[in-house]
Amino acid sequence: MKKIKPKLTQRFMYGLDKIRMKSYIKQTYSFKPTPFDIKGPFIVAASRISSADQYLIMLSFKEFMYFTFNEGIYRTNPEIAKRQDFYGNIPYKIGYPIETYKDQLVKLVKDGNNVCIYPEMYTNYSGVTSPIDPDVAEIIKEANCTLVTYCFTGGYFTEPAWAKDKRKGWINGHIVNVYSKFDLEKLTNAQVTKLLEDDLKEDAYARQCNSPITYASDHLAEGLENVFYICPNCGEYDSYETSGKDYHCTKCDARGSYTDQGIIHANFRFKTVTDFMKWEENQIDRIADSEINFNEDNVSLSLIKDNHSLKLITTDKMHVDKDGISVGFHTFLFNDIQKVEVDDKATSLVFSHNNEYYKLTSPTFKPLKYRKLFYKRKEAIRLYGLGPK
């Protein structure tokens, strides 16, 4: 099999991009890296915190590196996708098994290249590092190379995953640990997953409460309506609206504001997005094993094709119960769905079902509750066989 090595033009443009982006990154994110010099091949396992992560990591290492990236970029930003293709970076499907690109990553390393991957299973909407996908450990073990763990802090408030607007602030990135292939040979997959969890662990709101920093924007709260999907005052789902720094429930008098230090001022008990989302997830946990009945109108179900384009299947009423999801006449049982993920600032749901890849969208879609519900139901099916009768 032909070895994959970066071309001279790729190396040249890579270095040029680092020079070109350095002043922008410093000005926008106050990011001041000291490039780390390490002999490859190596895998960088990095936390995921902003749209600029790739450039932040490029500036933090001297050697050329291949990256993984969300294949949705082909649809949302074709120009960036072309640049990713130029470098030979590896597209991955969130909400799809890692096996689809694992062999490509392992081969790159076996050919003597360096690769950056993002081990978190879920997009970090709450400010707390998401669970680590256990399949990442398998990639690391098979690659049999040096592992570098790299953690970002501060970036959540500069560019919250749910927000419609960036805020001027700061991001810090640092290497947590470097593990040789001999260190990793002694570890099981579960132990590698545990060290990734420990090294990439971050709680943005806990850090912010201890050392407050101001992140300015005229649209601080906009986008919160996509992660605040249950009103703690009246219990209604999907009832929040936002404008500027303020948000309110359309069904009762619950209201509040999101400050430039990321704190909630509201007439209910939560002070951070982390606390609010943790409470919401507990509500979904509470109902997951009981009768579930969600209905939404005008939801579009599309097939994501191998060329990354969307093929609309139907736009119809969506129904979610304890067994699965249906849109019109199309039904997807939780037992047959492989993975689920939320995309597009928490406004769409992507999932793999019987080795096909689908997307759900609507103008008012709030899919985070369905991701939580899926994993809770999937665990119940695994442990107790609680599938459809």
C-alpha positions as CSV (number, residue, x, y, z in Angstrom):
1,M,0.0,0.0,0.0
2,K,1.3,3.5,-0.9
3,K,2.6,5.5,2.0
4,I,0.8,8.7,2.8
5,K,3.4,11.5,3.4
6,P,2.9,15.3,3.2
7,K,3.9,16.8,-0.1
8,L,6.4,19.7,-0.3
9,T,3.5,22.1,-1.3
10,Q,1.5,20.9,1.8
11,R,4.4,21.5,4.1
12,F,5.1,24.9,2.6
13,M,1.5,26.1,2.9
14,Y,1.2,24.6,6.4
15,G,4.1,26.8,7.5
16,L,2.7,29.8,5.6
17,D,-0.7,29.3,7.4
18,K,1.0,29.3,10.8
19,I,2.7,32.6,10.0
20,R,-0.4,34.1,8.5
21,M,-2.7,33.1,11.4
22,K,-0.3,33.9,14.3
23,S,-1.2,37.5,14.7
24,Y,-5.0,36.9,14.2
25,I,-4.9,34.2,16.8
26,K,-3.0,36.3,19.3
27,Q,-5.3,39.3,18.8
28,T,-8.6,37.4,18.8
29,Y,-7.9,34.8,21.5
30,S,-4.8,36.3,23.4
31,F,-3.2,32.9,22.6
32,K,0.6,32.9,23.0
33,P,1.9,29.4,22.4
34,T,5.5,28.2,22.8
35,P,5.9,25.7,19.9
36,F,6.7,22.2,21.3
37,D,9.4,20.3,19.6
38,I,8.9,16.5,19.8
39,K,10.1,13.8,17.5
40,G,7.3,11.9,15.7
41,P,5.4,10.0,14.9
42,F,3.0,11.0,17.6
43,I,-0.7,11.4,18.2
44,V,-2.0,14.6,19.9
45,A,-5.2,13.9,21.8
46,A,-6.7,17.4,22.3
47,S,-9.8,18.8,24.0
48,R,-12.2,20.6,21.6
49,I,-13.3,24.1,22.5
50,S,-13.5,26.4,19.5
51,S,-13.6,26.7,15.7
52,A,-9.9,27.8,15.8
53,D,-8.6,24.7,17.6
54,Q,-6.7,23.4,14.6
55,Y,-4.7,26.6,14.2
56,L,-4.1,26.8,17.9
57,I,-2.6,23.3,17.9
58,M,-0.6,24.0,14.7
59,L,1.0,27.0,16.4
60,S,1.8,24.8,19.5
61,F,3.9,22.2,17.6
62,K,6.8,22.6,15.3
63,E,6.2,19.5,13.1
64,F,3.6,19.1,10.4
65,M,0.5,17.3,11.6
66,Y,-2.6,15.8,10.0
67,F,-6.0,16.6,11.6
68,T,-9.4,15.1,11.9
69,F,-12.4,17.4,11.2
70,N,-16.2,17.2,11.2
71,E,-17.4,16.3,7.7
72,G,-20.3,18.7,8.1
73,I,-17.9,21.5,7.1
74,Y,-18.4,20.3,3.5
75,R,-21.9,21.6,3.7
76,T,-21.5,24.6,6.0
77,N,-18.1,26.0,4.7
78,P,-16.9,24.5,1.4
79,E,-13.9,26.8,1.3
80,I,-12.5,25.5,4.6
81,A,-13.4,21.9,3.4
82,K,-11.2,22.4,0.3
83,R,-8.3,23.5,2.5
84,Q,-8.8,20.4,4.7
85,D,-8.7,18.2,1.6
86,F,-5.6,20.0,0.4
87,Y,-3.7,19.1,3.5
88,G,-5.0,15.5,3.4
89,N,-6.9,15.8,6.7
90,I,-9.3,13.1,7.7
91,P,-13.1,13.9,7.8
92,Y,-15.1,12.1,10.4
93,K,-18.8,11.7,10.9
94,I,-20.0,12.8,14.4
95,G,-22.7,10.4,15.5
96,Y,-21.1,7.6,13.5
97,P,-18.8,4.7,14.6
98,I,-15.1,5.6,14.7
99,E,-14.3,2.4,12.7
100,T,-15.1,4.4,9.5
101,Y,-11.8,6.4,9.7
102,K,-9.8,4.5,12.3
103,D,-7.7,2.6,9.7
104,Q,-6.8,5.9,7.9
105,L,-5.5,7.4,11.1
106,V,-3.5,4.3,12.1
107,K,-2.0,4.1,8.7
108,L,-0.9,7.8,8.8
109,V,1.0,7.1,12.0
110,K,2.4,3.8,10.8
111,D,3.8,5.8,7.8
112,G,5.7,8.1,10.1
113,N,3.2,11.0,10.3
114,N,1.8,13.0,13.2
115,V,-2.0,13.1,13.8
116,C,-4.3,15.2,16.0
117,I,-7.6,13.7,17.2
118,Y,-10.4,14.9,19.5
119,P,-11.4,12.1,21.9
120,E,-14.6,13.7,23.4
121,M,-17.7,11.8,22.6
122,Y,-20.0,14.8,22.8
123,T,-19.7,18.4,21.9
124,N,-19.0,20.4,25.0
125,Y,-22.1,22.6,25.4
126,S,-22.0,22.8,29.3
127,G,-18.5,23.9,29.9
128,V,-17.4,20.5,31.3
129,T,-15.3,18.1,29.3
130,S,-17.6,15.6,27.5
131,P,-17.2,11.8,27.9
132,I,-14.3,10.3,26.1
133,D,-15.2,7.9,23.3
134,P,-13.7,4.5,24.4
135,D,-12.9,3.7,20.7
136,V,-10.2,6.4,20.7
137,A,-8.1,4.2,23.0
138,E,-8.1,1.5,20.3
139,I,-6.7,3.9,17.7
140,I,-3.9,4.9,20.2
141,K,-3.1,1.4,21.0
142,E,-3.0,0.2,17.4
143,A,-0.9,3.2,16.3
144,N,1.8,2.2,18.7
145,C,3.4,5.6,18.9
146,T,4.0,8.5,21.3
147,L,0.8,10.1,22.8
148,V,0.6,13.8,23.7
149,T,-2.4,15.0,25.6
150,Y,-3.2,18.7,25.1
151,C,-5.8,20.6,27.0
152,F,-7.4,24.0,26.3
153,T,-8.7,26.4,29.0
154,G,-10.7,29.6,28.6
155,G,-12.0,28.9,25.1
156,Y,-15.5,27.9,26.2
157,F,-16.4,31.5,27.0
158,T,-14.7,32.9,23.9
159,E,-16.8,30.8,21.7
160,P,-19.5,28.8,23.5
161,A,-20.6,25.8,21.4
162,W,-24.2,27.0,21.6
163,A,-23.5,30.7,20.9
164,K,-24.3,32.7,17.8
165,D,-21.6,35.2,18.5
166,K,-17.9,35.1,19.4
167,R,-16.6,37.0,22.4
168,K,-13.2,38.6,22.7
169,G,-11.3,36.9,25.5
170,W,-8.4,34.5,25.9
171,I,-7.6,30.8,25.3
172,N,-4.7,29.0,26.9
173,G,-3.5,25.6,25.6
174,H,-0.9,23.4,27.3
175,I,0.6,19.9,27.0
176,V,-0.6,17.9,29.9
177,N,1.5,14.7,29.5
178,V,3.7,12.9,27.0
179,Y,3.4,9.0,27.0
180,S,5.9,6.9,25.1
181,K,4.7,3.8,23.1
182,F,6.4,1.7,25.8
183,D,4.3,3.4,28.5
184,L,1.1,2.7,26.5
185,E,2.0,-0.9,25.8
186,K,1.5,-1.6,29.5
187,L,-2.0,-0.2,29.6
188,T,-5.4,-1.6,28.7
189,N,-7.8,0.3,26.4
190,A,-9.8,1.1,29.6
191,Q,-6.7,2.6,31.2
192,V,-5.9,4.7,28.2
193,T,-9.4,6.0,28.2
194,K,-9.0,6.9,31.9
195,L,-5.8,8.8,31.4
196,L,-7.5,10.8,28.5
197,E,-10.3,11.6,30.9
198,D,-7.9,12.8,33.6
199,D,-5.6,14.8,31.3
200,L,-8.4,16.5,29.3
201,K,-10.7,17.2,32.3
202,E,-11.9,20.8,32.4
203,D,-14.7,22.7,34.1
204,A,-15.0,26.1,32.5
205,Y,-17.5,27.6,35.0
206,A,-15.6,26.4,38.1
207,R,-12.4,28.0,36.7
208,Q,-14.3,31.2,35.8
209,C,-15.9,31.5,39.3
210,N,-12.5,31.2,40.9
211,S,-10.8,33.7,38.5
212,P,-13.4,35.7,36.7
213,I,-12.6,37.1,33.2
214,T,-14.8,39.4,31.1
215,Y,-15.9,38.2,27.7
216,A,-17.7,41.1,25.9
217,S,-20.5,40.7,23.3
218,D,-23.8,42.4,22.4
219,H,-25.4,39.0,22.0
220,L,-24.3,37.2,25.1
221,A,-27.5,35.0,25.6
222,E,-28.4,34.3,22.0
223,G,-28.2,30.6,21.4
224,L,-29.0,29.6,25.0
225,E,-32.5,28.7,23.9
226,N,-31.0,25.6,22.2
227,V,-29.5,24.2,25.4
228,F,-32.1,25.4,27.8
229,Y,-34.8,23.0,26.7
230,I,-36.8,22.6,29.9
231,C,-38.1,25.5,31.9
232,P,-37.3,25.0,35.6
233,N,-40.2,27.1,36.6
234,C,-43.1,25.6,34.7
235,G,-41.6,22.4,33.2
236,E,-42.4,23.3,29.6
237,Y,-40.1,22.0,26.9
238,D,-38.5,24.2,24.2
239,S,-40.2,27.4,25.5
240,Y,-37.2,29.7,25.8
241,E,-36.4,32.7,23.7
242,T,-33.3,34.9,23.7
243,S,-32.4,38.4,22.7
244,G,-29.1,40.3,23.4
245,K,-28.1,39.3,26.9
246,D,-31.6,38.3,28.0
247,Y,-33.7,35.1,27.9
248,H,-37.2,34.2,29.0
249,C,-39.8,31.4,29.0
250,T,-42.8,32.1,26.7
251,K,-45.1,30.0,28.9
252,C,-44.4,31.6,32.3
253,D,-42.5,34.5,34.0
254,A,-39.1,32.7,34.2
255,R,-36.5,35.1,32.9
256,G,-32.9,36.1,33.3
257,S,-29.7,37.4,31.7
258,Y,-26.3,36.0,30.8
259,T,-23.5,38.3,32.0
260,D,-20.2,39.0,30.3
261,Q,-18.5,36.8,33.0
262,G,-20.8,33.9,32.0
263,I,-23.0,33.9,35.1
264,I,-26.8,33.5,35.0
265,H,-28.8,36.2,36.7
266,A,-32.4,34.8,36.9
267,N,-35.5,34.4,39.0
268,F,-34.6,30.7,39.5
269,R,-31.8,28.8,41.3
270,F,-29.2,28.2,38.6
271,K,-26.2,30.4,38.3
272,T,-24.3,28.6,35.5
273,V,-25.0,26.8,32.3
274,T,-23.3,23.8,33.7
275,D,-25.8,23.6,36.6
276,F,-28.8,24.3,34.4
277,M,-27.9,21.5,31.9
278,K,-27.0,19.1,34.7
279,W,-30.5,19.6,36.1
280,E,-32.1,19.1,32.6
281,E,-30.2,15.9,32.1
282,N,-31.5,14.6,35.4
283,Q,-35.0,15.3,34.3
284,I,-34.4,13.2,31.1
285,D,-32.8,10.4,33.2
286,R,-36.0,10.5,35.4
287,I,-38.4,9.9,32.5
288,A,-36.1,7.7,30.3
289,D,-37.5,4.4,31.7
290,S,-41.1,5.6,31.8
291,E,-43.6,6.7,29.2
292,I,-42.0,9.1,26.8
293,N,-43.9,11.1,24.3
294,F,-42.3,14.0,22.3
295,N,-43.9,15.3,19.2
296,E,-42.5,18.0,16.8
297,D,-44.0,19.3,13.5
298,N,-42.1,20.0,10.3
299,V,-39.0,18.0,11.0
300,S,-36.8,17.3,8.0
301,L,-35.1,13.8,7.8
302,S,-32.2,13.7,5.4
303,L,-29.7,11.1,4.3
304,I,-26.1,12.3,4.5
305,K,-24.5,10.7,1.4
306,D,-20.9,9.5,1.0
307,N,-20.1,12.7,-1.0
308,H,-21.2,14.7,2.1
309,S,-24.3,16.1,0.4
310,L,-27.8,15.9,1.9
311,K,-30.7,13.9,0.3
312,L,-34.0,15.0,1.7
313,I,-36.2,12.0,2.6
314,T,-39.2,13.6,4.1
315,T,-40.4,16.6,6.1
316,D,-43.1,15.4,8.5
317,K,-44.2,15.1,12.1
318,M,-41.5,13.6,14.4
319,H,-42.5,11.3,17.3
320,V,-40.0,10.1,20.0
321,D,-40.9,7.5,22.6
322,K,-39.0,5.0,24.7
323,D,-38.4,2.7,21.8
324,G,-37.1,5.2,19.2
325,I,-37.7,8.0,16.7
326,S,-40.1,8.2,13.8
327,V,-40.5,10.9,11.2
328,G,-43.6,10.3,9.0
329,F,-43.5,6.6,8.0
330,H,-39.7,6.3,8.8
331,T,-38.9,4.6,12.1
332,F,-35.5,4.3,13.8
333,L,-35.4,2.1,16.9
334,F,-32.9,3.1,19.6
335,N,-31.8,-0.6,19.6
336,D,-30.7,-0.2,15.9
337,I,-29.2,3.3,16.2
338,Q,-25.4,3.1,16.6
339,K,-24.5,6.6,17.7
340,V,-26.2,10.0,18.1
341,E,-24.7,13.5,18.1
342,V,-25.8,17.1,18.1
343,D,-24.4,19.6,15.5
344,D,-24.8,23.1,14.2
345,K,-24.8,25.0,17.5
346,A,-27.2,22.4,19.0
347,T,-29.8,22.8,16.3
348,S,-29.6,19.5,14.4
349,L,-29.3,15.8,15.3
350,V,-27.1,13.4,13.3
351,F,-27.1,9.7,13.9
352,S,-26.0,6.3,12.4
353,H,-28.6,3.6,11.8
354,N,-27.8,0.3,10.1
355,N,-24.7,1.8,8.7
356,E,-26.5,4.8,7.1
357,Y,-26.0,8.4,8.2
358,Y,-29.0,10.7,8.8
359,K,-29.7,14.3,9.9
360,L,-32.8,15.8,11.6
361,T,-33.5,19.5,11.4
362,S,-36.3,22.0,11.8
363,P,-36.5,25.7,12.3
364,T,-37.3,25.2,16.1
365,F,-35.4,22.0,16.8
366,K,-33.8,21.5,20.2
367,P,-32.2,18.1,19.9
368,L,-30.0,17.9,23.1
369,K,-32.7,16.2,25.0
370,Y,-32.9,13.4,22.4
371,R,-29.2,12.8,22.5
372,K,-29.3,12.4,26.3
373,L,-32.5,10.2,26.0
374,F,-30.8,8.0,23.4
375,Y,-27.8,7.2,25.5
376,K,-29.9,6.6,28.6
377,R,-32.2,4.2,26.7
378,K,-29.3,2.5,25.0
379,E,-27.7,1.8,28.4
380,A,-31.0,0.4,29.6
381,I,-31.3,-1.9,26.6
382,R,-27.8,-3.1,27.1
383,L,-28.2,-3.8,30.9
384,Y,-31.8,-4.9,31.1
385,G,-33.0,-5.7,27.6
386,L,-35.5,-2.9,27.7
387,G,-36.1,-2.7,24.0
388,P,-39.4,-2.7,22.1
389,K,-41.7,-5.7,22.6
